[in-house]
């Protein structure tokens, strides 16, 4: 399958999606959004874990403002939210509802909507060159792509406010201190570290990992009683999988489990 703004690699059970529009530092265009949807179809149907990454010097510089022409709303005035509603938000919901665990591997800038894409991952691996930036206020806009949700629920309202209001770079080391990312590694090691983590996830009980993702997201914005109810519902599904049977058998036989994803 040929992409204009992405590279997609299937490395065993791991799907690697690379944003690839270096002329604009991987800024998100309408074409890239559409291609990401197609790439997710490809990866979700054939892999057990995923990595979303960018280039060697930048992850994603945000929206491609050179291409951005705000559609006109029903009132005849520009409405920058139309494309969010029709394309970007559905993509972000798909990433949240992914059936497999996924990692973002970030070098250089993760700005604007690029920051949203990075932080939506289950685990974030940042190189020591990475930084995260909510640049919306610089151009008189508000955060989108779920940034306000992701930031407030990850690092708290006060720190989220700082990032969103001041529009200053948050370096990788500070992002780790704030628990915004899981790992900070030397730039030259980020591919190897991310791939090692993804392969570890791909060897896991895939369906159960997908259910764990669902529970974690529900816990983020749900209530206590619903969380308990969801745990009960998903535990019934999990205990009926082949991987659960293998996990118990391997435990009793004192050997590593060989999960197949079923």
TORGURO-468346 format. One record per residue (C-alpha): residue number from 1; residue in one letter; x, y, z. Coordinates in Angstrom, 1 decimal. Layout:
N
- num;residuo;u;v;w
- NUM;a;X;Y;Z
...
END
This chain:
262
- num;residuo;u;v;w
- 1;x;0.0;0.0;0.0
- 2;x;1.4;3.4;-1.0
- 3;x;1.1;6.5;1.2
- 4;x;2.0;10.1;0.4
- 5;x;2.5;11.4;4.0
- 6;x;3.3;8.2;5.9
- 7;x;5.5;5.2;5.9
- 8;x;4.0;2.0;7.3
- 9;x;6.2;-1.0;8.2
- 10;x;5.0;-4.3;9.5
- 11;x;7.8;-5.7;11.7
- 12;x;6.4;-9.1;12.7
- 13;x;3.5;-8.5;15.1
- 14;x;4.4;-4.8;15.4
- 15;x;3.0;-2.2;13.1
- 16;x;5.1;1.0;12.8
- 17;x;3.5;4.1;11.4
- 18;x;5.9;7.0;10.6
- 19;x;4.7;10.5;9.8
- 20;x;6.6;11.4;6.7
- 21;x;6.2;14.9;5.4
- 22;x;9.6;16.4;6.2
- 23;x;9.1;19.6;4.1
- 24;x;6.6;20.8;6.8
- 25;x;8.1;18.9;9.8
- 26;x;5.3;16.3;9.5
- 27;x;2.6;18.9;10.0
- 28;x;-0.8;17.4;9.9
- 29;x;-2.7;17.9;6.6
- 30;x;-6.1;16.6;5.4
- 31;x;-4.3;14.0;3.4
- 32;x;-2.3;12.8;6.4
- 33;x;-5.5;12.4;8.5
- 34;x;-7.1;10.3;5.8
- 35;x;-3.9;8.2;5.4
- 36;x;-3.7;7.7;9.1
- 37;x;-7.1;6.2;9.1
- 38;x;-6.2;3.8;6.3
- 39;x;-2.9;2.9;8.1
- 40;x;-4.8;2.1;11.3
- 41;x;-7.0;-0.3;9.4
- 42;x;-3.9;-2.0;8.1
- 43;x;-2.1;-2.2;11.4
- 44;x;-5.1;-3.1;13.6
- 45;x;-6.0;-6.0;11.3
- 46;x;-2.6;-7.6;11.2
- 47;x;-0.6;-6.6;14.3
- 48;x;-0.6;-7.0;18.0
- 49;x;1.1;-3.7;19.0
- 50;x;1.8;-0.4;17.2
- 51;x;4.3;2.4;17.2
- 52;x;3.5;5.9;16.0
- 53;x;6.6;8.0;15.3
- 54;x;8.0;10.7;13.2
- 55;x;11.3;11.6;11.6
- 56;x;14.8;11.7;13.0
- 57;x;14.6;15.3;14.1
- 58;x;10.9;16.0;14.7
- 59;x;7.7;14.1;15.5
- 60;x;5.0;16.5;14.3
- 61;x;4.9;20.4;14.2
- 62;x;1.1;20.6;14.5
- 63;x;-1.4;21.4;11.8
- 64;x;-0.2;22.4;8.4
- 65;x;-1.2;26.1;8.5
- 66;x;-0.1;26.6;4.9
- 67;x;-2.8;24.2;3.8
- 68;x;-5.3;25.2;6.5
- 69;x;-8.3;27.1;5.1
- 70;x;-11.1;27.2;7.7
- 71;x;-14.4;26.0;6.2
- 72;x;-17.3;28.3;6.4
- 73;x;-20.0;27.5;8.9
- 74;x;-23.7;27.9;8.6
- 75;x;-23.5;31.5;9.7
- 76;x;-21.1;32.3;6.8
- 77;x;-18.1;32.8;9.1
- 78;x;-14.9;30.7;9.3
- 79;x;-15.3;27.5;11.4
- 80;x;-12.0;25.8;12.2
- 81;x;-13.9;23.1;14.1
- 82;x;-15.6;21.5;11.0
- 83;x;-12.6;19.4;10.0
- 84;x;-12.1;18.5;13.7
- 85;x;-15.7;17.2;13.8
- 86;x;-15.6;15.4;10.5
- 87;x;-12.1;13.9;10.5
- 88;x;-9.6;14.6;13.3
- 89;x;-11.9;13.8;16.2
- 90;x;-13.0;10.5;14.7
- 91;x;-9.3;9.6;14.2
- 92;x;-8.5;10.4;17.9
- 93;x;-11.5;8.3;19.0
- 94;x;-10.2;5.4;16.9
- 95;x;-6.8;5.7;18.6
- 96;x;-8.4;5.7;22.0
- 97;x;-10.5;2.6;21.1
- 98;x;-7.6;0.8;19.5
- 99;x;-7.8;-3.0;20.0
- 100;x;-4.1;-3.3;20.5
- 101;x;-1.6;-1.4;22.7
- 102;x;0.4;1.3;21.1
- 103;x;3.4;3.5;21.8
- 104;x;4.4;6.9;20.5
- 105;x;8.1;7.4;19.9
- 106;x;8.9;11.2;20.0
- 107;x;12.0;13.0;18.7
- 108;x;12.1;16.7;18.5
- 109;x;8.9;18.7;18.3
- 110;x;5.5;17.3;19.3
- 111;x;3.5;20.5;18.9
- 112;x;-0.2;21.3;18.6
- 113;x;-2.2;18.4;17.2
- 114;x;1.2;16.5;17.1
- 115;x;1.3;16.8;20.9
- 116;x;-2.2;15.3;21.0
- 117;x;-1.2;12.4;18.8
- 118;x;1.8;11.7;20.9
- 119;x;0.0;11.9;24.3
- 120;x;-2.9;9.7;23.2
- 121;x;-0.6;6.7;23.2
- 122;x;-0.6;4.1;26.0
- 123;x;3.1;4.7;26.5
- 124;x;5.2;7.6;25.4
- 125;x;8.9;7.2;24.8
- 126;x;10.7;10.5;24.2
- 127;x;14.2;11.0;23.1
- 128;x;16.4;13.6;24.9
- 129;x;15.8;15.9;22.0
- 130;x;12.0;15.8;22.3
- 131;x;9.8;18.6;23.5
- 132;x;6.0;19.1;23.9
- 133;x;4.3;22.3;22.9
- 134;x;0.7;23.6;23.1
- 135;x;1.2;26.4;20.6
- 136;x;-2.5;27.2;20.0
- 137;x;-2.6;30.4;22.1
- 138;x;0.1;31.9;19.9
- 139;x;-2.3;32.0;17.0
- 140;x;-5.4;32.8;18.9
- 141;x;-6.9;29.3;19.0
- 142;x;-7.7;26.7;21.6
- 143;x;-6.1;23.3;22.1
- 144;x;-7.7;20.5;20.0
- 145;x;-7.3;16.8;19.3
- 146;x;-8.2;16.1;22.9
- 147;x;-5.2;18.0;24.3
- 148;x;-7.1;19.7;27.1
- 149;x;-8.5;16.3;28.2
- 150;x;-5.2;14.5;27.9
- 151;x;-3.1;17.1;29.7
- 152;x;-5.5;17.9;32.6
- 153;x;-6.0;14.2;33.4
- 154;x;-2.3;13.3;33.0
- 155;x;-0.4;16.2;34.7
- 156;x;-3.2;18.0;36.5
- 157;x;-5.1;21.2;35.8
- 158;x;-2.4;23.7;37.0
- 159;x;0.4;22.3;34.9
- 160;x;-2.0;21.8;32.0
- 161;x;-2.9;25.5;32.3
- 162;x;0.7;26.5;32.2
- 163;x;1.3;24.5;29.0
- 164;x;-1.8;25.7;27.3
- 165;x;-1.8;29.4;28.4
- 166;x;1.9;30.2;28.1
- 167;x;2.6;28.1;25.0
- 168;x;6.2;27.3;26.1
- 169;x;8.2;24.2;25.2
- 170;x;8.2;21.4;27.8
- 171;x;11.5;19.6;27.4
- 172;x;11.6;15.8;27.6
- 173;x;13.3;15.8;31.0
- 174;x;10.6;18.0;32.5
- 175;x;7.9;16.0;30.8
- 176;x;9.3;12.9;32.6
- 177;x;9.4;14.7;35.9
- 178;x;5.7;15.7;35.4
- 179;x;4.8;12.1;34.4
- 180;x;3.7;13.1;31.0
- 181;x;6.0;10.5;29.4
- 182;x;7.1;7.0;30.4
- 183;x;10.7;7.0;29.2
- 184;x;13.4;9.5;28.1
- 185;x;16.2;7.8;26.3
- 186;x;19.2;9.0;24.3
- 187;x;18.2;10.0;20.8
- 188;x;20.1;7.2;19.1
- 189;x;18.3;4.6;21.3
- 190;x;14.7;5.6;20.8
- 191;x;14.0;3.2;17.9
- 192;x;15.5;0.2;19.7
- 193;x;13.8;1.0;23.0
- 194;x;10.4;1.6;21.4
- 195;x;10.6;-1.5;19.4
- 196;x;11.6;-3.6;22.4
- 197;x;8.6;-2.3;24.4
- 198;x;6.3;-2.9;21.4
- 199;x;7.5;-6.4;20.9
- 200;x;7.0;-7.1;24.6
- 201;x;3.4;-5.9;24.3
- 202;x;2.9;-7.9;21.1
- 203;x;3.9;-11.1;22.9
- 204;x;1.3;-10.4;25.5
- 205;x;-2.4;-11.6;25.7
- 206;x;-3.6;-9.2;23.0
- 207;x;-7.3;-9.3;23.8
- 208;x;-6.7;-8.8;27.5
- 209;x;-4.4;-5.9;26.8
- 210;x;-7.1;-4.3;24.7
- 211;x;-9.5;-4.7;27.6
- 212;x;-7.0;-3.2;30.0
- 213;x;-6.8;-0.2;27.7
- 214;x;-10.5;0.2;27.8
- 215;x;-10.6;0.0;31.6
- 216;x;-7.8;2.6;31.9
- 217;x;-9.6;5.1;29.6
- 218;x;-12.9;4.5;31.4
- 219;x;-11.2;5.1;34.7
- 220;x;-9.8;8.4;33.4
- 221;x;-13.2;9.9;32.8
- 222;x;-15.7;7.5;34.4
- 223;x;-17.1;7.0;37.9
- 224;x;-16.2;4.4;40.5
- 225;x;-19.4;2.3;40.1
- 226;x;-19.1;2.2;36.3
- 227;x;-15.4;1.2;36.6
- 228;x;-16.4;-1.8;38.8
- 229;x;-19.1;-2.8;36.3
- 230;x;-16.7;-2.6;33.4
- 231;x;-14.1;-4.7;35.2
- 232;x;-16.7;-7.3;35.9
- 233;x;-17.9;-7.4;32.2
- 234;x;-14.5;-7.5;30.7
- 235;x;-13.2;-10.1;33.2
- 236;x;-15.9;-12.5;31.9
- 237;x;-14.6;-11.9;28.3
- 238;x;-11.0;-12.2;29.3
- 239;x;-11.3;-15.5;31.2
- 240;x;-12.8;-17.1;28.1
- 241;x;-9.8;-16.4;25.9
- 242;x;-7.2;-18.9;24.8
- 243;x;-4.5;-16.7;26.2
- 244;x;-6.0;-16.8;29.7
- 245;x;-6.0;-20.6;29.5
- 246;x;-2.4;-20.6;28.3
- 247;x;-1.4;-18.1;31.0
- 248;x;-2.9;-20.2;33.8
- 249;x;-1.4;-23.4;32.4
- 250;x;2.1;-21.8;32.0
- 251;x;1.9;-20.5;35.6
- 252;x;1.0;-24.0;36.9
- 253;x;3.8;-25.5;34.8
- 254;x;6.3;-22.8;35.9
- 255;x;7.2;-21.8;32.4
- 256;x;6.9;-18.6;30.3
- 257;x;3.5;-18.2;28.7
- 258;x;3.2;-18.4;24.9
- 259;x;0.4;-16.0;24.1
- 260;x;-1.1;-16.1;20.6
- 261;x;-3.4;-13.1;20.8
- 262;x;-6.6;-15.1;20.9
END
